[in-house]
């Protein structure tokens, strides 16, 4: 059941980037977790800005590709505390795992070919 349209997904993307950028200060992450969270926040913001969806600016990356990248990133978020050695930092570990599970849920609920994507717009034009 695909209940999230591309525009709503875009809002969630920017919220996630912001969450990764402010969580280290709010939850007092360890240095390693803080560095990774800032890097993820910046990368996710960048990916969102270049995605071909209503809230993208440069629109270089097709929205379905964005979804595939997010799936990989979500798995990475879940594994990060153990891969990067901050699993003892409960606040950071829990934040990364919850963020990863949340992103996976968003991926499964998003219509990657829905109204507002270049793919859907091109199908509408070719059928008109």
Secondary structure as UniProt FT lines:
FT   HELIX           6..27
FT   HELIX           31..49
FT   STRAND          51..52
FT   TURN            54..55
FT   STRAND          61..62
FT   HELIX           63..83
FT   TURN            84..85
FT   TURN            87..88
FT   HELIX           90..109
FT   TURN            112..113
FT   TURN            115..116
FT   HELIX           118..127
//
